[in-house]
Amino acid sequence: MKNNTVPESVVMAINALLTPYNQKYDPKSEQQTEPKSEKELISISEIEANYSIGRFTIYRKIKNGTLDAIKLNKAKSGKVLIRADSFFAWLNSCKQTPSN
């Protein structure tokens, strides 16, 4: 059986790093969670490749608040990730029923 306990010296080091942020690491409160089958974030490149939706359309939807996005750094060229739940909600809202 594998020992999954975190050494006390590591816990102390983590807590020293978290102190300025008023946070504390408690290894006993950790819960094992199963990995999610679906991704939580999608890159704009993935959306372009898999759904044939243009980059500028995605940026326009981010700007008007339709899509929730996260920018990974403050640089102008920083990578932008879209929250998958907001993307799929928007995609489903765009579906049209075929007319006969």
VENVEN-V465361 format. One record per backbone hydrogen bond with DSSP energy under -1.0 kcal/mol. NH is the residue of the N-H (numbers start at 1). CO is the residue of the C=O. If there is no record, write none. Layout:
nh=NH co=CO
nh=NH co=CO
//
This chain:
nh=11 co=7
nh=12 co=8
nh=13 co=9
nh=14 co=10
nh=15 co=11
nh=16 co=12
nh=17 co=13
nh=18 co=14
nh=19 co=15
nh=21 co=18
nh=22 co=19
nh=23 co=18
nh=29 co=26
nh=42 co=82
nh=47 co=43
nh=48 co=44
nh=49 co=45
nh=50 co=46
nh=51 co=47
nh=52 co=48
nh=58 co=54
nh=59 co=55
nh=60 co=56
nh=61 co=57
nh=62 co=58
nh=63 co=59
nh=64 co=60
nh=65 co=62
nh=66 co=61
nh=67 co=61
nh=70 co=81
nh=72 co=79
nh=78 co=75
nh=81 co=70
nh=82 co=42
nh=83 co=68
nh=84 co=40
nh=87 co=83
nh=88 co=84
nh=89 co=85
nh=90 co=86
nh=91 co=87
nh=92 co=88
nh=93 co=89
nh=94 co=90
//
